[in-house]
Amino acid sequence: MDKKISTIIETDRLLLRTATYQDTQSIYQLYSLPESSHYEYWEPIDLAKANRLVRRWVRNQQKHPCSAYHFVVFLKAKELMIGMCGLEIGFNPSEAGQIGHVGYRYFPESWGNGYATEALSSVVEFAFSQLSLHKVESGCVKENSASARVLEKSGFRLEGCRRQGFLIGQKWHDFMVYGILRKDMAPSQT
Ligand SMILES: CC(C)(COP(=O)(O)OP(=O)(O)OC[C@H]1O[C@@H](n2cnc3c(N)ncnc32)[C@H](O)[C@@H]1OP(=O)(O)O)[C@@H](O)C(=O)NCCC(=O)NCCS
């Protein structure tokens, strides 16, 4: 029988729960902001694309085994949606459903308060303790120092640089690859 997995995560200041169709408007607002798309390969999206995105996320969340958890992040004190932190699981043979890939973005008004780090750390802990994953990977373009800092503060190690491995618009960027292994975590967190 499948292990019962709770898809609600609570931290000191934040509440994370998986996305539903009701979140489409907030997700559209977040993903249509140029400021939060600066270091991404995709342009700010329109409402039709947001609808397709959320539909895909919800479908993947309903699969057995589940192939993705797209967490909407709320500030508990204000009941305010501040961003997203997603975990997608790699099911190709070399990853065997045991390697997760995380990505995140937040509304600019919330930046600089440690929220992205608090949420990411909790999602990593979820990946190891609830899903028993072997590894979680992420990365960012070299210029995205804030994202690199979030990864480092959450315990990820820099594994290398994919030189000019990431195209944004017309320009190739160096892409910094980060990872964290289950064995890197304290036993109490796994
Ligand atoms: C990157 C992002 C998630 C950071 O969110 P956040 O809530 O501000 O993150 P935190 O507050 O947890 O930590 C940010 C860290 O980066 C540092 N930082 C911020 N801007 C920086 C910059 N320009 N250069 C160097 N460090 C920077 C902060 O000082 C902080 O580190 P510190 O705690 O050591 O002082 C947010 O800026 C964002 O959503 N950006 C757009 C989307 C994006 O880039 N997503 C990642 C794609 S890989």
The ligand as a MOL file (V3000), in Angstrom:
LIG
                    3D

  0  0  0     0  0            999 V3000
M  V30 BEGIN CTAB
M  V30 COUNTS 48 50 0 0 0
M  V30 BEGIN ATOM
M  V30 1 C 15.9420 34.2460 -5.9190 0
M  V30 2 C 14.7550 34.4560 -4.9740 0
M  V30 3 C 13.9310 33.1930 -4.9400 0
M  V30 4 C 15.2760 34.8020 -3.5700 0
M  V30 5 O 14.1560 34.9220 -2.6990 0
M  V30 6 P 14.3190 35.5590 -1.2140 0
M  V30 7 O 13.0750 35.2520 -0.4450 0
M  V30 8 O 14.7460 36.9670 -1.3350 0
M  V30 9 O 15.5310 34.6730 -0.6610 0
M  V30 10 P 16.1500 34.6970 0.8200 0
M  V30 11 O 15.7300 35.9440 1.5030 0
M  V30 12 O 15.8430 33.3850 1.4440 0
M  V30 13 O 17.7220 34.7330 0.5280 0
M  V30 14 C 18.2650 35.5950 -0.4570 0
M  V30 15 C 19.7660 35.7070 -0.2340 0
M  V30 16 O 20.3520 36.2440 -1.4120 0
M  V30 17 C 21.0740 37.4320 -1.0770 0
M  V30 18 N 20.9940 38.3180 -2.2300 0
M  V30 19 C 19.9010 38.9700 -2.6910 0
M  V30 20 N 20.2420 39.6870 -3.7960 0
M  V30 21 C 21.5450 39.4240 -4.0260 0
M  V30 22 C 22.4630 39.8660 -5.0110 0
M  V30 23 N 22.0890 40.6810 -5.9950 0
M  V30 24 N 23.7540 39.4290 -4.9360 0
M  V30 25 C 24.1460 38.5990 -3.9480 0
M  V30 26 N 23.3060 38.1350 -2.9800 0
M  V30 27 C 22.0290 38.5560 -3.0230 0
M  V30 28 C 20.3810 37.9590 0.1550 0
M  V30 29 O 21.2190 38.8600 0.8600 0
M  V30 30 C 20.1320 36.6520 0.9070 0
M  V30 31 O 21.3210 36.1340 1.4710 0
M  V30 32 P 21.7090 36.3430 3.0330 0
M  V30 33 O 20.5950 35.7370 3.8560 0
M  V30 34 O 23.0020 35.6580 3.1880 0
M  V30 35 O 21.7940 37.8410 3.2460 0
M  V30 36 C 13.8570 35.6570 -5.4450 0
M  V30 37 O 14.6920 36.7590 -5.6540 0
M  V30 38 C 13.1000 35.3690 -6.7360 0
M  V30 39 O 11.9750 34.8730 -6.7000 0
M  V30 40 N 13.7080 35.7270 -7.8690 0
M  V30 41 C 13.0660 35.5350 -9.1840 0
M  V30 42 C 12.9140 34.0740 -9.5720 0
M  V30 43 C 14.2180 33.3380 -9.5520 0
M  V30 44 O 15.2830 33.8600 -9.8690 0
M  V30 45 N 14.0970 32.0630 -9.1800 0
M  V30 46 C 15.2210 31.1540 -9.1620 0
M  V30 47 C 15.4750 30.6400 -10.5240 0
M  V30 48 S 16.8460 29.5420 -10.4820 0
M  V30 END ATOM
M  V30 BEGIN BOND
M  V30 1 1 1 2
M  V30 2 1 2 3
M  V30 3 1 2 4
M  V30 4 1 2 36
M  V30 5 1 4 5
M  V30 6 1 5 6
M  V30 7 2 6 7
M  V30 8 1 6 8
M  V30 9 1 6 9
M  V30 10 1 9 10
M  V30 11 2 10 11
M  V30 12 1 10 12
M  V30 13 1 10 13
M  V30 14 1 13 14
M  V30 15 1 14 15
M  V30 16 1 15 16
M  V30 17 1 15 30
M  V30 18 1 16 17
M  V30 19 1 17 18
M  V30 20 1 17 28
M  V30 21 1 18 19
M  V30 22 1 18 27
M  V30 23 2 19 20
M  V30 24 1 20 21
M  V30 25 1 21 22
M  V30 26 2 21 27
M  V30 27 1 22 23
M  V30 28 2 22 24
M  V30 29 1 24 25
M  V30 30 2 25 26
M  V30 31 1 26 27
M  V30 32 1 28 29
M  V30 33 1 28 30
M  V30 34 1 30 31
M  V30 35 1 31 32
M  V30 36 2 32 33
M  V30 37 1 32 34
M  V30 38 1 32 35
M  V30 39 1 36 37
M  V30 40 1 36 38
M  V30 41 2 38 39
M  V30 42 1 38 40
M  V30 43 1 40 41
M  V30 44 1 41 42
M  V30 45 1 42 43
M  V30 46 2 43 44
M  V30 47 1 43 45
M  V30 48 1 45 46
M  V30 49 1 46 47
M  V30 50 1 47 48
M  V30 END BOND
M  V30 END CTAB
M  END
